[in-house]
Amino acid sequence: MSSFVKSFTVETIKSKNSFALWLTILAAAYPPTLLLIAYAFGWGIEIPLPGVNPWIEFVRKSINALSFGFLPMFIVLLTALIMNIEHKSNTWKQIFILPISKTDIFIGKYLLLMTLILFFFLVFIVLILLDGLLLNFWKSGFHFLDYKVPVSNLLTKVGASFISILGVFSIHFWLSFRLKNLLINCLIGLCCIVTAGGLFYSSWPHPPLFPYEFPFFGIERDYDNDNLPSNFQMVSLIFFIAISFFSYSDFIKKFRG
């Protein structure tokens, strides 16, 4: 366990010289900030009727903004950026001759990315709450402070979003150490996300088997604690487990940097 911690610490130190942390913060701030502006200037936003909790609609719109192709693109960029640290400096071979097992190296990078993704969702939640408080003073007609934040609803929706991107994360973790070219890696992700958007908005009936489409399923959907995980989330978890084992095996047995 201590070797995992050391590897994770080393990866954290190396990531400080990259744009990864700033990317995480800026990406988490982007959807809530857009929604704050829309609410503040009344861009297609109506003041809720008396007795209606404004937090429910605010949370729903926040998750919609996050799910509309933005979330998978963040995952693609983040994984590519972290793994590109070794590709750019051409240090894979130097790392492999250190007295650290390849398993520790793999898990260290995996844990770093998972930590950044969880931090992304934490910042996202905090900013949703702060935006609601700001709007209450900016436009008192929304009455945010007169109602309780639907914490269970918010955490359930965020949990559903987290599960939905696990398949994409596992795919691009593997691609990011197999593809040295950062641009090609991102282009593959972008093409898959655009394809997923087309599938989601098409009338063609199809089973939820394309991981890049899963985050889109969070749009205009209501989740509660009784129906998680749903079908696409189960598939996302299966993709995550299967591809993670595959990428681990490939990293340990075949990858030489």
N, C-alpha and C positions, 0 to 999 in steps of 0.2 A: 504493500500500500504506500509506503514511504517513497518508493521509486516513482509511482504514479504522481504523487504530490510534487516531487522534484521536477519531473518532466513537465507537469502543468505549470509550475512556477517559471521554468525556463521559457516556455511558450508564451506565457503572459508578458515576460520581460521583452521578448523579441517583438511582440505585437505592438509595444509602445512606440516603436519606430515606424509603424504603418498608420494608415488612415482608418483602421478597423474600428477603433472606439468612437471616433468622430462620426464615421458612417453610421454606426449603430444609433447614436444619439440623434443625429439629424434625420435619419430614416424614421425613427420612432416619433419625432416631433412633427414630421411633415403632414400626415393625415389630420391629427388634432388641430394643427395650426390652420389648415385650409378650412376645416369645419368651423373653427372659431371665427374666421373672417366672414364665412357665409352667414353664420348666425348674427354676427355683429352688424352686417350691412343688409340683412334681410334678403339674401339672394336665394329665392325660392323656399324660404323658411317661414313658417307661420307660427305665431304664438299659440301654444296649446290651449285648449278649452279649460275653463275652471274645473278643478278636481282631477285633472290629468297630470300624472307625474312626468315632468319634462325630461327627467334623466333617462327614462326608458327609450324615448325617441332619439335622444342625444347619443346614447350608447349604441343603438342600432345603426345610426348614420356613421358613427365612428368606425364600427366594425366593417360596414359596407365600404367605406373609403380605404380601409386597410386591405380588404379582400380583393379589390378590383385590380388584380394583376400586380399590385405594388409589393405585396408580401413575398411572393416567390422571387421577384426580381432582386429584392434585398438579400434573400438567402443565396442566390446565385453570386451576387457581387461580394458578399461577405466571405463565403467559402473560397472563392477564387483569390481574393485579396490576401487572406491568411496563408493559404498554401503557396502563393506566389512569392512569399518572403524567401523560401528556400530556392525556388526556381530562379528568381532574379539574381540572387547572389551565388548561385551554383554551389550550394553547400550541402546537398543531400549526402554525397559520398563522405564528406568530413563528419557529418552527424552519425553515419552508420559505423564509423570506426571508433566512436566513443564507447566507453563502458556502460552503455545504456541499451537495453533490449529494444528491438523494433516494436514489440508490443507496447512498451512504455511510451515510445515516440508517437505511435498511432493514437493511443488513448489520451496522451497529453494534448495533442491537437484537437481530438474529438471533444474533450472536456472544455477546452478553451472556446471552441465555436458554440457549444451548447450553452456555456455561461454567457457569451455575448448575445445569443438569441433570447435567453431568459431575461437578460438585462434590458434588451429591446422591448419586450412585453411589459416589464416593470415600468420603464420610462413612459411607455404608451399609456398605461393605466393612470399613472400619476398626472400626466398632462391632461387626460380626459377630465379628471377631477378638478384640476386647477382651472381649466377652460370653463367648466360649469360655474365655478365660483366667480371668475372674471365676468362672465356673461350676466350673472345675477346683479352685479353692480353697474355693468354697462347698460344692460336692458332689463330693468327690474320686472318687466312684464312676464318674463319666463318663470320667475318664482322658484329658481333652483333650490334656494335655501329653505323653502317651505316644505320640501319633500326629502325623504331619505334616499340615499343612493342605493339602487338595486344591486347590492354587492354580489349576491349569488348569480344574478343574471349576467353581470359584467364578467365575473370570473369564469362562468360557464362558456360564454362567447369567446373569451380570450383563450381558454383551454381548447376549445374546438378549433380555433385558428392555429394554435401551436401544433396540435395533432395533424392538421391538414398539410403542414409544410414539412413534416418529417420525411416523407417519401422523396421530395425534391432535395432536401438537405443531404440525404444519404447518397443520392445519385451524384450530386455535385461535389460531395466530399471525395468520392472516388475519381470523378473527372478531374478534379483540381490537383491531384498528385500525379495523374496520368498524362495530363495535357500541360505542357510547359507554357504554351501561349495563352496569356490572360484574355486576349481579345477573342480568340476562338472559343474558349470556355464560355465567355459571356454571350457570344453570338448564338451558341447552341441553346443556352438558357432562354435568351430572348425569343428565338424562333419557336421553341417549345411553349413558351408562355402565350405568344400570339396565337399559336395553333389551339391551345387550351381555351383561350377566350372565344375563338371561333366555334369550337365544339360546344362550349357552354351556352352560347347565345343562338345556336342553330336549333332547328326543329327536329334534327336527326336523333332518334332514340338510341341511346347507347349506354352500356353499363359503366359505372365509375371505375375505370381501369387506367386512366392516364393521370399520373401523380400531379402534373402541373395544373390540372383542372381542379383539383381538390380545394385549394384556397378560394376559388370562385364560388364554391357551394355555400360559403359563409354569407353571400350577398342575399339580403332580403329573406333570411331564414331565421326562425326563432328556435333556440335550443333551450332545453331545461335539463335539470339533473337526472331526469328519468329516461331520456332517450340518447344518452351518450354512452359509448360511441355509436355513431350512425354507420351506415354501410360504407360510405366513402372514407370515413375515419378508420374503420377496421382495415380497409384496403391499404390506406396510407401507413398504418402500423405494420402491416404485413410486408409492404415494400421496404419500410425502414429497417425491419429486422433482417430480412433476406439480403438486401443490398449491403447492409452494414457488415454482415458476416462475409459476404463475397469480397467486399473491398478490404476487409481485414486480412483475409486469406491471400488476396492478391498482393497486398502491401508486404506481408510477412514472407511469402514464398517467392514472389517474382519481381517485385519492384526493387530496382538497384539505383535509382536516382538518375 
